[in-house]
Amino acid sequence: MKKFIITLFLGFSAMLQAQNTLSGLVTNAANKPLPGVTVSISELNKGTTTDENGKYSFSNLPNRNLKVNFSLIGYGTQNLTVNGRTKDTALNSILEETIFEMDEVIVSTAFNKIQSQNVMKVEHETIKNLQRKGTATLIEGLATIPGVSQVSTGTSIGKPVIRGLSGNRVLVYSQGVRIENQQFGDEHGLGLNDAGIESVEVIKGPASLLYGSDALGGVLYFNPEKFANANTFKANFSQKYFSNTAGSNTSLGLKTSTDSWKFMTRGSYNTHSDYQITDGDRVTNTRYNETDFKTGIGYNNSKFSTVLRYNYNKLDLGIPEDGVAEQSNSKKTMFPKQGIFNHLLSLNSVIYLRNSKLDLDLGYIANDRSEFEDSDQAALRMKLKTFNYNVKYHFPAMGKIETIAGVQGMHQTNKNSGEEYLIPDATTNDFGVFGTVNYEWNSNVLQAGLRFDNRSIVTDAQGISGEAGSFEAIDESFRSFNASAGYKTNLTDDFTLRLNVASGFRAPNLAELTSNGVHEGTNRYEVGNSNLKTEQNLQTDLNLEYKNSHFEFFVNGFYNHVNNFIYTSPTGAIIDDNLVFNYIQDNAQLYGGEIGLHLHPHPLDWLHFETSFQTVTAKKQSGNSGSNYLPLIPANNWDNTIRTEFKIKNWLEQGYATVNISNTFNQKNVSEFETISDSYTLVNLGFGGTMKIGKTIFDVTINGNNLLDKRYIAHLSRLKNDGIPNIGRNVVLGVNFDF
């Protein structure tokens, strides 16, 4: 497979073509040139900035229509389409001042529209903004986005939850390919580091039309760091210190580009001691260490664009078992612990044809997960190897109608080499075919699509039948048809409505089909069910947005009905002092949404007030055993932030200060295996900006999280059953240098 990728990459590189150029002038509404405007063509991985006269230029462009994005802090984003069939093309842009965030191009949806043109409401957040909140990990930052939460184990392990659905029901994409790392287990995290990631897009709802199985609950789509602008060299160094865990996060990146070639590399190291709770005690063995390396090389000419990326991630995670026991500032993990190695290789290419184009995404992921109980000999070791592909053909446009058809697939093998087995050796194959159409007229957009998928799972028999750790061989296929339809319109110039109806599906995972033993962290003996059916859902989403120069308001509502929802239920039997649970199915319903506003009063241009509220309720339809509520449903949350922006003479630019008050309500709607969680309020402060000392320019951030040192236990904490609180006060200091 590696030889194939290298041959394909070099073969494309040899196809040199004649150059086409694009240039222009960017001005403000008063017709004054704007320097420093970022001009980008995302599908070519090309970018530049306007000079002191507001001018920019690109060369070596394909002979087809291209979307060009213009953005500058303090101005509204503009997304223009240019016809690239002439050798020298001029495209000018006029940007208008605005106080709200830029209108970003959404990559995770099929047609790559900017958010204001997109049928689906997709949450877009830059990693820079998430890091300004002082969170220690990527998943902590994601959990600050309305509608997103996390199932956590201390500060080191977090699994995303989107509107109450988690695990295999949320699909994660990085470098354009789906991440596969044994998502069925909640005792390990994403295996992704935020260094080298530009932004994240969150699809809250079924996205099976574009992504197939496991996108039943939603998608997290991570966009990698952009390459350097043409004919430039950039270096970046960042350092963070975390007071609570005596933690450190160090990252160094280098990147350079010519008109056609691009290269980048970044290395990061993250290390933390056990976290402290409010009385000063540390939660034993919540320490962890992470090494991350990313690199990429890209090439484009007038006929194609291609990018080859590689990501290596190594995690050394302590597993907390004894709660508050041995007190230490050491960062060396104790037993029991986990060692996880992730290798992600991706090739993303676009081939330009006469009036159409072909997108080709290939990915290879090797996930090696080991657990060490009391020695360096792994008691559990699973090797998951996944090859996936995604091919999309963009048909020639017919007026205002755009059409895409594609095929996706995956070949995956799981092999065990430790003494213990959680799941059997298995081979999984996916194949899907889909088509989607986008029709845009005036301020209206209509989008619809159909898809068919087939997943086959074949497992090997293991152990002695009937004994713990044994598995019966299975050979199953799961098929599903799915559809989606969406409509977006501007009710007025400032008021937007979006309505989407989509179905999704998820095939049962290996743990649900084959489990036969004690599940880690739950103290339950779980028995799989090879007769489980595919989960199938239908969700309706409504989004209303109002935005003018000084006020922004949104309402998101959803209703999600899931047929054959898979969960565990007690049998009453006991094996080895553990209650026995079977995997069963029932229909379920989830409903709720998010509401928020952003106020920027005139003439107080330096003041922002943002508030949001999120809620989700999730029930089993029959409720025939104990509580009829589903487990691991996040509590309601009300989040409020006051942000000021300022400048201090000549030494602090783009300065900001924030006060955040996050109110989490009690969670009384719990399953029969959960306990009610109390409410709590956290106070967080932030300060930062771009500092200039002599000729040295750097960004600085200072955050105080849980500043009042509140003692609390989050409902989705896996340490809740042991009465272990979440992290106490944490002061985070960060600096970032760009050279």
SULFENJO-V836083 format. One line per field, one symbol per residue. burial: # if it has 16 or more other C-alpha atoms within 10 Angstrom, else .. A space follows every 50 residues. Layout:
burial: ???
//
This chain:
burial: ....#...#..##......###..###.....################## #..###########.########.#####....#....#.#.###...## .########################.#..##################### ###############################################.## ##############################..#.#.############## #######.####################..#################### #####################.##......#################### ###...#################....##################..... .###############....####################...####### #########........######...##############....###### ##################.....#######.################..# ################.###........###################### ......###############.....###################..... .##.#############.###..#..#.#############.....#### ######..############...##############..
//
